[in-house]
Every structure is written in C-alpha cells, then in structure tokens.
Amino acid sequence: MKFWHILLVFFVLIGCKPSEARQPIQQNSGSFIDTSVQINKARNDKEYTAIKRVVGKAKYPFMVSDYGFWYQFTKKNETERYTPQFGDQVVYSYGVKKLSGEWIYPPKTTEKKTYFVAQEELFAGLREGLKLMKKGESVIFIFPSQMAYGYYGDDDKIGTNTPLIYEVTVHNIIKN
C-alpha cells in the first residue's frame, strides 16, 4: 500500500509543470491617463491665469499660502494672538463670489457657520484658511477649484471646476 502512495506522489510531481502567467487580452497604453493629465493641466493653467488677473487688479496685495490659495486680510486683529488649533470651535460667516465678482452666495444670505478644526468635513482651502485667522478678522480668499469644490461643485449653485472668492469673518474661536 505504501508503494502505491509513493508512486501516486511521484506521478503528481512529474505531471505538474510550473504555471505560466497568462498574457492580458487587452493592453492599455496609458493614453486615457495621459489625456486626462493634459486636460487637467490645461484647466489648471487657465484657472491660475484668471486668478492672477484678479490678484493683479486688487487694491491691496494678496499673499500666497503654502496650500495653493491666495488671501488678503481686510480686517486685522492686532491685539489677538491665538489662531484656531485642533478641536477648537470656529464661528464664522462668509460670502462666495465667482472670479468675475458676481455673488453666488451673498454674505447676507448665508448663516453663521460653526466648524470644529480638523474634526469635521470642510473643503481643503477653507479648512486651511480658517487656521490663518484670529477672532474678529476678515479675509478674502481666492481658491482654485481643486482647493474648493473641485469636480463635483456643491450640488447647488457652484458648478464643477469653479475657482472661488470667499469673504470670511471669524466671529469667535472657542478653545478645545
């Protein structure tokens, strides 16, 4: 009986040959990705050109953030030193414009918002912009579309790939 087991194992080992990887039926050349990259680069270049035009016409200079948006203080609070940190509650109001200056959401139509720093969803530009502000300050932010609502828009008045001007006032910062 032992002989048959050994013989069976021998035939199984001899009969098995290494498996070879199957060749893909269809090969992608990456042209879709290349095309997508080119389209996005062209859109970004167009947005940055339009933003630089707005910044260039501004009465006061804009600063460029490390995150890729522009900002200008319209009201500074020189006595306050504290800026929002992780978990702090920020109470702010805002208005939103197109780069053309046309209001999308005028400040009088928006309610005050509350944001818990780094603990709630908020688009990247405003999330980082609020961290630059102190209580009582007002800032104009210019966000390229990828720092704002990007490809999806806000499902209401802000369309896809729309750079935005946000006018923001921080009313209060409640420390965590």
C-alpha positions as CSV (number, residue, x, y, z in Angstrom):
1,M,0.0,0.0,0.0
2,K,2.9,2.3,0.8
3,F,4.3,1.7,-2.6
4,W,1.1,3.0,-4.3
5,H,1.2,6.2,-2.3
6,I,4.8,6.9,-3.2
7,L,4.0,6.1,-6.9
8,L,1.0,8.4,-6.8
9,V,3.0,11.3,-5.3
10,F,5.7,10.7,-7.9
11,F,3.3,10.9,-10.8
12,V,1.6,14.0,-9.4
13,L,5.0,15.8,-9.1
14,I,6.1,14.8,-12.6
15,G,2.8,15.7,-14.1
16,C,2.7,19.2,-12.6
17,K,4.6,21.8,-14.6
18,P,5.1,25.3,-13.4
19,S,2.2,27.6,-14.3
20,E,2.8,30.4,-16.7
21,A,1.3,33.8,-16.3
22,R,-1.5,34.5,-18.8
23,Q,-1.0,37.3,-21.2
24,P,-3.6,40.1,-20.9
25,I,-6.2,40.1,-23.6
26,Q,-6.1,43.9,-23.9
27,Q,-3.2,46.2,-23.2
28,N,-3.7,49.8,-22.2
29,S,-1.2,52.2,-23.5
30,G,-2.0,54.8,-20.8
31,S,-3.4,57.2,-23.4
32,F,-6.5,57.8,-21.3
33,I,-4.5,58.8,-18.3
34,D,-2.1,60.9,-20.4
35,T,-5.1,62.7,-22.0
36,S,-6.7,63.3,-18.6
37,V,-3.4,64.7,-17.2
38,Q,-3.2,67.1,-20.2
39,I,-6.8,68.2,-19.8
40,N,-6.3,68.9,-16.1
41,K,-3.0,70.8,-16.7
42,A,-4.7,73.0,-19.3
43,R,-7.7,73.6,-16.9
44,N,-5.3,74.5,-14.0
45,D,-3.3,76.8,-16.2
46,K,-6.4,78.6,-17.3
47,E,-7.6,78.9,-13.7
48,Y,-4.3,80.2,-12.4
49,T,-4.2,82.8,-15.3
50,A,-7.7,84.0,-14.3
51,I,-6.8,84.1,-10.6
52,K,-3.5,86.1,-11.3
53,R,-5.6,88.6,-13.3
54,V,-7.9,89.1,-10.3
55,V,-5.0,89.3,-7.8
56,G,-3.2,91.8,-10.1
57,K,-6.1,94.1,-10.2
58,A,-6.6,94.1,-6.4
59,K,-6.2,97.3,-4.5
60,Y,-4.1,95.6,-1.8
61,P,-1.6,92.8,-2.3
62,F,-2.6,89.2,-1.8
63,M,-0.4,86.6,-0.1
64,V,0.0,83.1,-1.4
65,S,-0.5,80.3,1.1
66,D,1.6,77.1,1.3
67,Y,-1.5,75.2,0.3
68,G,-2.0,76.9,-3.1
69,F,-4.6,79.6,-2.5
70,W,-4.4,83.4,-2.2
71,Y,-5.6,85.6,0.7
72,Q,-5.8,89.2,1.8
73,F,-6.7,90.5,5.2
74,T,-9.4,93.2,5.0
75,K,-9.7,93.5,8.8
76,K,-6.8,92.5,11.1
77,N,-6.9,92.0,14.9
78,E,-3.5,93.1,16.1
79,T,-4.3,92.5,19.8
80,E,-5.3,88.8,19.5
81,R,-2.5,86.2,19.0
82,Y,-4.5,82.9,19.1
83,T,-5.3,81.1,15.8
84,P,-7.5,78.0,15.8
85,Q,-6.0,74.7,16.7
86,F,-7.1,71.1,16.5
87,G,-10.6,70.6,18.1
88,D,-11.3,74.4,18.6
89,Q,-14.7,75.6,17.6
90,V,-14.6,78.4,15.0
91,V,-17.7,80.6,14.4
92,Y,-17.6,82.4,11.1
93,S,-19.7,84.0,8.4
94,Y,-19.0,84.1,4.7
95,G,-20.0,85.1,1.2
96,V,-19.0,83.4,-2.1
97,K,-18.2,85.0,-5.5
98,K,-17.1,83.9,-8.9
99,L,-13.8,85.3,-10.1
100,S,-15.8,87.8,-12.1
101,G,-17.0,89.3,-8.9
102,E,-20.6,88.1,-9.3
103,W,-22.1,86.8,-6.0
104,I,-23.0,83.2,-5.8
105,Y,-23.9,83.3,-2.1
106,P,-24.0,86.9,-0.8
107,P,-23.0,87.2,2.9
108,K,-26.5,88.4,3.9
109,T,-28.0,85.1,2.6
110,T,-25.6,82.8,4.4
111,E,-26.0,81.8,8.1
112,K,-23.1,81.8,10.6
113,K,-21.3,78.5,10.5
114,T,-19.6,76.5,13.2
115,Y,-16.5,74.4,12.4
116,F,-14.6,72.2,14.7
117,V,-11.0,72.4,13.4
118,A,-9.8,69.1,11.8
119,Q,-12.8,67.2,13.2
120,E,-15.4,68.0,10.6
121,E,-15.6,67.9,6.8
122,L,-14.8,71.2,5.1
123,F,-13.2,71.7,1.7
124,A,-9.4,72.0,1.8
125,G,-9.0,75.7,1.1
126,L,-11.4,77.0,3.7
127,R,-10.2,74.4,6.3
128,E,-6.6,75.7,5.9
129,G,-7.7,79.3,5.5
130,L,-9.6,79.4,8.8
131,K,-6.4,78.3,10.6
132,L,-4.7,81.6,9.5
133,M,-7.4,83.8,11.1
134,K,-7.9,85.2,14.6
135,K,-11.1,86.3,16.3
136,G,-12.6,89.4,14.7
137,E,-10.6,89.2,11.4
138,S,-11.9,89.3,7.9
139,V,-10.1,87.8,4.9
140,I,-10.7,87.5,1.2
141,F,-9.6,84.0,0.0
142,I,-9.2,83.0,-3.7
143,F,-9.4,79.3,-4.1
144,P,-8.6,77.4,-7.2
145,S,-11.2,74.8,-7.9
146,Q,-9.1,71.9,-6.6
147,M,-8.9,73.7,-3.2
148,A,-12.6,74.4,-3.3
149,Y,-15.4,72.1,-4.5
150,G,-13.4,70.6,-7.4
151,Y,-15.0,68.4,-10.0
152,Y,-18.3,67.9,-8.1
153,G,-19.3,71.5,-7.2
154,D,-21.7,72.0,-4.2
155,D,-24.8,70.4,-5.8
156,D,-26.5,73.8,-5.8
157,K,-25.1,77.0,-7.3
158,I,-21.4,76.2,-7.5
159,G,-20.5,74.2,-10.7
160,T,-17.7,71.9,-11.5
161,N,-14.2,73.1,-11.5
162,T,-15.1,76.6,-10.4
163,P,-12.4,78.8,-8.7
164,L,-14.0,80.9,-5.9
165,I,-13.6,84.1,-4.0
166,Y,-14.6,83.6,-0.3
167,E,-15.1,86.6,2.0
168,V,-14.8,85.2,5.5
169,T,-15.1,86.8,9.0
170,V,-14.3,84.9,12.2
171,H,-16.6,85.9,15.0
172,N,-15.3,83.7,17.7
173,I,-12.8,80.9,18.5
174,I,-13.8,78.7,21.4
175,K,-10.7,76.8,22.6
176,N,-11.0,73.0,22.9
